[in-house]
Amino acid sequence: MKRVGEQARRLQALPAYLFAEIDRLKQEAIAKGADLINLGIGDPDLPTPTHIVRRLAEAAAAPENHRYPSYEGLLSFRQAVAAWYRSRFGVELEAEREVLSLIGSKEGIGHIPLAFVDPGDMVLIPDPGYPVYQAGTVLAGGIPVLMPVVRERAYLPDFDEIPRDTLAAAKMMFINYPNNPTASVAPLDFFQRAVDLAREYGIILCHDAAYSEICFDGYLSPSLLQVQGAKEVAVEFHSLSKTYNMTGWRIGFAVGNTEVLAGLGRVKTNLDSGVFQAVQYAGIAALTGPQDPVEEARLTYQRRRDVLVRGLRALGWEVDVPRASFYVWIPVPKGYTSARFAAILLQQAGIVVTPGNGFGQFGEGFFRVALTVPEARIEEAVYRIGRLCL
Ligand SMILES: *Cc1c(COP(=O)(O)O)cnc(C)c1O
């Protein structure tokens, strides 16, 4: 007999939640009053720049913004996105047809398979990777085909490893640079290879560029749309969340191929009603206003990165120096699994990190540190790790 509360097969098909054990240990430690250093959260601790907050307050007071917004986003917001793309990447976008507002980029990434993936269709997904690529695929009834991204190949998928019939059948591919969780970056020629492959096989290429503005040491991450032919097959997802410390505000956007955006937009008009207009006005202020808070945030994360990397290297650890994102992706010491090591850090040092296997099977053997706490706390974390007997 059917039972109230029994979940649909599509929910049952979602990958297991692998952070339950860490969550339990964290609650235990908190209950005991432990002084936890939480390096597990991919959420900026820095505040939203004040001119953006002020713009929201102003726009929130205007009655015309209290009504349903337009589905595709205010034209002025989409024009601000187009202007930002021109100045940041030298890419021309038609605001009316090549830009779509999103309620955070997670919303668009999660919904896009519903527009193009039929039950049984294959979707190419990086492993380790942001879990939403897989969740959105599975909820649409699609089949995730994992592309390993490993240190030996600079965390870029090896397209030659993918069987031709898989490429011929796949509907969609996700890539993400600067990358969460590995903090790796991709050169433009990799983007060119991805676009060429997608054109050859008729694959929708989705590039998640949530961390495009969090770059260090003068590095500037490119846009996939800088590549020749990209607009024929690709969309790029962006977010104001990480760039402007606006994770709670829920605003992002997708740009690129008009037919792909139209499909995503059609799913959205049937499920949501767009981004609160006051938030869109604040988004315009973010994209068109002074960018020095973005540079300050970069320098802040860069200093934190240096404290962590130098500290761990002084303890004899091998740590790659990331050029972008606010994560550091680190191999666990020999003899430990990701889960075991994360549990030890929590129980014996009061440090929360994210075990790499939570991002996919090829994340096993690593853990992810988020640089979203002040420098002094990172120093304290390094000190505590130094005291551990591993
Ligand atoms: C944080 C994050 C996002 C989404 O952020 P939104 O707040 O939904 O815009 C998308 N992709 C990756 C890889 C992220 O880490």
The ligand as an SDF file (V2000), in Angstrom:
LIG
                    3D

 15 15  0  0  0  0  0  0  0  0999 V2000
   27.9990   29.1310   -4.1480 C   0  0  0  0  0  0  0  0  0  0  0  0
   27.9840   28.4380   -5.4580 C   0  0  0  0  0  0  0  0  0  0  0  0
   26.9610   28.6410   -6.3910 C   0  0  0  0  0  0  0  0  0  0  0  0
   25.6670   29.3350   -6.2020 C   0  0  0  0  0  0  0  0  0  0  0  0
   25.4800   30.3660   -5.5020 O   0  0  0  0  0  0  0  0  0  0  0  0
   24.1120   31.1720   -5.5410 P   0  0  0  0  0  0  0  0  0  0  0  0
   24.1000   31.7910   -4.1980 O   0  0  0  0  0  0  0  0  0  0  0  0
   22.9730   30.2090   -5.7230 O   0  0  0  0  0  0  0  0  0  0  0  0
   24.2110   32.1110   -6.6650 O   0  0  0  0  0  0  0  0  0  0  0  0
   27.0670   28.0460   -7.6420 C   0  0  0  0  0  0  0  0  0  0  0  0
   28.0900   27.2610   -7.9490 N   0  0  0  0  0  0  0  0  0  0  0  0
   29.0710   27.0230   -7.0770 C   0  0  0  0  0  0  0  0  0  0  0  0
   30.1880   26.1490   -7.5100 C   0  0  0  0  0  0  0  0  0  0  0  0
   29.0530   27.5780   -5.8010 C   0  0  0  0  0  0  0  0  0  0  0  0
   30.0230   27.2800   -4.9340 O   0  0  0  0  0  0  0  0  0  0  0  0
  1  2  1  0
  2  3  1  0
  2 14  2  0
  3  4  1  0
  3 10  2  0
  4  5  1  0
  5  6  1  0
  6  7  2  0
  6  8  1  0
  6  9  1  0
 10 11  1  0
 11 12  2  0
 12 13  1  0
 12 14  1  0
 14 15  1  0
M  END
$$$$
